Amino acid sequence: MSGRFVRSVCTAALIAGAASLVLPAPTASAAPADPPDQPVSSLLSQLQSLYRRTEEATEKYNATEERLKKQRDRVKKIDEDLADARIALTGSRDAAGRLAREQYQGTSGTLSPYMGFLFGSDPQQALDRGHQLQRAAGQRAATVGRLAENEKRAADLAGKAQDALNAQQTLAAQQKQQRDDVRKSLNQVEKMLASLTGEQLSELRKLEQKDIGEAQRKLLASGRLGRSAMPSALGGKALEYAYQQIGKPYVWGAAGPDSFDCSGLTSQAWAHAGDVIPRTSQEQWKSLPRVPLDEIRPGDLVIYFEGATHVAIYIGNGLVIQAPRPGATVKVSPIAANPLLGVVRPDAAAPALRAYDPPSLPSGSATGSDAGYGRPGAPS
């Protein structure tokens, strides 16, 4: 869906070192601004802040999309129940109509069982007839009762159907606003990149990689990162899927098969392993079991930033596979490419495999930019 609202520009390749940036088209009157006269470190901080704002807006959009899917399913289920209720109501009304016609035509009229017993020539036949009339009366009462019950159920479901449809329309409007927020953030990124010189872009990339390298060295030297090289059985399957996506472009709101955002990649990796997990990084952090950093194992999900707005899948040896940001592709990155919030494990109860042979990394799997949503740093 989001591909209709974004396009590629070449300027980001100077930072990403790989695919061009997927962004909305600028207006025809837009002109590149003069290069900003600021230190490169300040420019990098601004650019990373813009990327992070885009990722936050993307994850909000994704969360609303998930709610909208559930609401659509709810509307569909209520509509199906309402259709069944209306069919039942029509049947009840038909039965009630037949009962009314019988009473009007007098087809049910006869002597009461008591009078038939007194004046009839066959008292036993009169008693049997009385039992039949009592059963008929019970059936008539049941018919009237079903009519009233089905009318109430149909009316209740009609009200619920309208409420559910209103909720769906509200979510759709909210999603549109969030889509516009993403497009606005991406336009700001494009505007800033277009204002930079080639030399500034090159310096930005060098500074970014320098910061990430320092953060990674600090984390590895701290001894806080676990050394387990064995995933669980499902974790191994999730990793196999993630490896196969390396090189595919980042597109906000995408969850495969041709492009991904960060949580689209991790949720689909575990879905293909057979374990459905939440779609967004915030929900993954909120609902999945957490494990200490020193117990991390391949297949675990690494969550970044205070707001849990970015996520990657751990492959071992201090590396992750991630969909980093607009303009980049799915790639292998240092685990400290962004500030760590924590680690979650979708299959926390599953044991690690005794032996595991990871897939081979394709050529160029680590090429390109690793960060961009905030200033990188090792976890405190």
Order of alpha helices (4+ residues) and beta strands (2+ residues): beta-alpha-beta-alpha-alpha-alpha-alpha-alpha-alpha-alpha-beta-beta-beta-beta-beta-beta
